[in-house]
Amino acid sequence: MQPTLIRRQLGGLIPPKVATPSLLSSGSGAGLGPLVNFYSKLPKGPAASSAGGGIKGRYFSGKNASGAPLLFLMLGICGLGYTIDYQMHLKHHKNHAH
């Protein structure tokens, strides 16, 4: 990635420079108005939990966490392997008896 792209993407995370040394050293609280205004717009409280998408979010994270998908995957692979092996065995016996 180009440095300009990174700078542009991170630009929204860095707050604007509203508290300059001249505002803070003047002694009056009137200069802190922009700073108070900026921080009053920020969300308050705990961050909202993201549900997470995809298979991981649906089956392995959160309150519905379960190992069932892994079990079904193993059973599916075994079933597919058995089916292929059985079909190959039938082809072997097609013209030859044991």
C-alpha positions in Angstrom: 0.0 0.0 0.0 1.1 3.5 -0.7 1.8 5.8 2.3 -0.8 8.2 1.1 -3.5 5.5 1.2 -2.5 4.6 4.8 -2.5 8.2 5.9 -5.9 8.7 4.3 -7.4 5.6 6.0 -6.0 6.5 9.4 -7.0 10.2 9.1 -10.5 9.5 10.6 -9.0 7.8 13.6 -6.8 10.7 14.7 -8.7 13.6 16.3 -8.2 17.1 14.9 -5.8 19.3 16.8 -8.3 21.4 18.8 -6.2 21.8 22.0 -3.2 23.9 21.0 -0.7 25.1 23.6 -1.9 28.7 23.1 -5.4 27.8 24.1 -4.4 25.8 27.2 -1.9 28.4 28.5 -4.2 31.4 28.2 -5.7 30.7 31.6 -9.4 31.0 30.6 -11.6 28.1 30.1 -13.3 29.7 27.0 -10.5 28.4 24.7 -11.4 24.8 25.5 -14.8 25.0 23.8 -13.7 23.2 20.7 -12.1 20.4 22.7 -15.2 19.9 24.8 -17.4 20.0 21.7 -15.2 17.3 20.0 -15.2 15.0 23.0 -18.9 15.5 23.7 -19.7 14.0 20.3 -17.8 10.8 20.9 -19.9 7.7 21.8 -20.3 6.9 25.5 -20.4 3.5 27.2 -19.1 0.2 26.2 -18.4 -0.6 22.6 -21.1 -2.5 20.8 -20.2 -6.2 20.2 -19.9 -7.1 16.6 -21.7 -10.3 15.6 -18.9 -11.3 13.2 -19.8 -12.8 9.9 -19.2 -16.0 8.2 -18.9 -19.5 9.5 -16.6 -18.6 12.4 -18.9 -15.9 13.7 -22.0 -18.1 13.3 -20.7 -21.4 14.9 -17.5 -20.8 16.8 -18.0 -17.4 18.5 -20.6 -16.0 20.7 -23.4 -17.7 22.7 -24.0 -20.4 20.1 -20.4 -21.7 20.0 -20.4 -25.4 19.1 -18.1 -28.0 17.6 -21.0 -29.5 15.5 -19.7 -28.1 12.2 -16.4 -29.9 12.7 -18.2 -33.1 13.5 -20.3 -32.8 10.4 -17.3 -32.1 8.2 -15.5 -35.2 9.5 -18.6 -37.3 8.9 -19.0 -35.9 5.4 -15.4 -36.6 4.5 -15.6 -40.2 5.9 -18.9 -40.7 4.0 -17.4 -39.4 0.8 -14.3 -41.6 1.2 -16.4 -44.7 1.9 -18.6 -44.0 -1.1 -15.6 -43.6 -3.4 -13.9 -46.7 -2.0 -17.1 -48.8 -2.4 -17.6 -47.7 -6.0 -14.0 -48.6 -6.8 -14.5 -52.0 -5.1 -17.6 -52.6 -7.3 -15.6 -51.8 -10.4 -13.0 -54.3 -9.3 -15.6 -57.0 -9.0 -17.4 -56.2 -12.2 -15.7 -58.9 -14.3 -13.7 -60.8 -11.7 -15.0 -62.8 -8.7 -12.8 -63.3 -5.6 
